[in-house]
Amino acid sequence: MVGSAIVRQLEAKGHKNILTATRDEVDLTRQEQVEAFFRSHNISQVYLAAAKVGGIHANNTYPAQFIYENLMIECNVIHSAHLTNVQNLLLLGSSCIYPRAVPQPMREDALLTGVLEPTNEPYAVAKIAGIKLCESYNREYGRDYRSVMPTNLYGPNDNFHPENSHVIPALIRRFHEAAQKGAEVVTIWGTGTPKREFLHVDDMAAASVHVMELPVERYREFTHPMLSHINVGTGADCSIRELAEAIADVTGFNGTIVFDASKPDGAPRKLMDVTNLRALGWTARIGLHEGLRQSYAWFLANQSEVRL
């Protein structure tokens, strides 16, 4: 989802020599394959968007896969970039790097100041390691490896699997199917009270390219060697209940929404402080309701191809 959005953004800005690779072409968890890929191409910049991702259920069910695969991807790509003298790299992380009880909105300097949310701790640890890899290669080798921490993303090419997807695609599919069947009730995990921030993936791609293309002096006005990441978000959030009601409206579901409080909520709130990003000249453009309408339209148009 994110990688394809970055490609669209780069193409829109006139970039021609964009190199991509499918999972079948390069297994990023295999060091020898990644090094061979880098050595066989003349690469000048790297956008590291590849990751194993999922919602609360997936994180709880596959913790070993989440920490192992994400650590291996980051280590292999960042180290191979260094070995082949790639000077510019951008790592995409996650808002889950911040402590569970961190003051809201979450500032970049809140990293490593408290205990992580247990439901996604392995994934968060891997993403924190990625940030520290970038910082370490910058300090030791003088690289310009940057990190952006997006809030919850959604949009075209999302994963709509009923159990392993994030909340927006999962709810789009669930409410769509309920509306099609004429179901009277849709049940959702948790109490509905946690608040989350959501960013359309095309906005995330635009922010990523913006941060990558900043002059190094400008980027370092807002970062330093031991705190090199930038938050990316909208600066606004909503409750899961409000999100569910919005998706029910978009998909035409007119029944009752029930919340199963026996299921985990995750962190009570996750809102990004995007002061630094705005000071660097970028602000999100796609509102949540418009983004949900776009995502549902894409889902309807691509049901034969989406990951179900």
C-alpha positions, 0 to 999 in steps of 0.5 A: 500500500505505502510503496505503491503510493510513494511510486505514484507520488514520485512519478507525479513529481517527474521522477523516471528511474524508479526501481521496485521489486516484488517479494518473489524477486527479492526476499528482504529477510534474506541478507544475500538476496538484498545485497545482490539486489543492491550491488546489481543496480545503481541506487541513489535513494531508498524509500524503505516502506516494506514491513510486516504489518497488521492490527491488534489480532495479527500482532497478538497472534504472530509476535515472533513473525512481526519482530523477526521479519521487520528486524531482518528487513531493516537490517538487510536493507539499511546495511546493504544501502551503506555497503553500496554507498547509498547516501540517502535513505528514508525509513517508514516507521509507526506511531506504535513506537511511543509508550502506551501512557505517553502524554498526548499528542505524542512528541518525537522526544517521547521515544523510549520514555516509558513502557510500550503497548503490550499488544504490539510491543514486538512490532514496536521494538523492531521499528525502534531498532530501525530508527536507531539503525539509521541514527547509528549509520549517520553517526558512524559513517556520515550517512543521511538516513532519515525516519518518518513515523506515520500514524495509522494509514489507509487507502488504495492497495490496503489489506482487507483480510478479516483478521489480519488487517488494520481497523479501517480496511477490516471495518470497510469489508465487514460493514460492506458485507453486512450491508450486502446481506442485510445484516442487523448487527455488526460487532466490533472488538473493544469498547469503542472508546480508544481514539486513533488518528488516520492518514490517507496513504497518498498524504503519507507518500507526499510527506515522505517525498517532502521529507526525503527532498529537504536539504540536510541542513533544514532537516537537522534543524528539527532533528539531531543524531540521537533523535532523528525521526519526524512524526507524520499525521493529521494532528486530529483523531476520533474514537473507534466508535466515531470511525465505525459510524462513519464507515457504516454511513459510507458503506450504507449499513443501517443496522446496529453497531455492537462493541465487544468489551471482552476484546482488547482495546489497545492503547487508549489514545494515539495522536501524533504531534506534527508541529515539526512536520508543519514547520518543515512545510507540509500539512495533510490534505485529505480529510477522513470522511473524504478518504473513507469514501475514496477507499470504499470506492477503490475497494468496490472497484478492485474486489477481485484483486484486493487481499481478502 
